[in-house]
Amino acid sequence: MRPCAVRIWTNRLEKSLRFYTEILPFSIKIDGSEDGWIIIGTPSIDLILEADDGEWSARYIGLSFWVDDIRQTH
């Protein structure tokens, strides 16, 4: 089992994108900004930036794990 993605809700999608791609070494993998999300990442992990009005961005981060066999892990 290994972490594979982190979901980050933000009320400033474009500003967050600039931070992660200009300051940190992430690159855009999938641009879903028309729908309010962008997947950026490195070869080992993805960050899912998701637009939010403040309800989620103030309190939550989502973490996804990769497992070889979900039934066995569960």
Summary of the structure (lengths in Angstrom):
residues: 74
radius of gyration: 13.3
end to end distance: 11.5
largest distance: 40.2
contacts: 178
relative contact order: 0.32
helix: 24%
strand: 43%
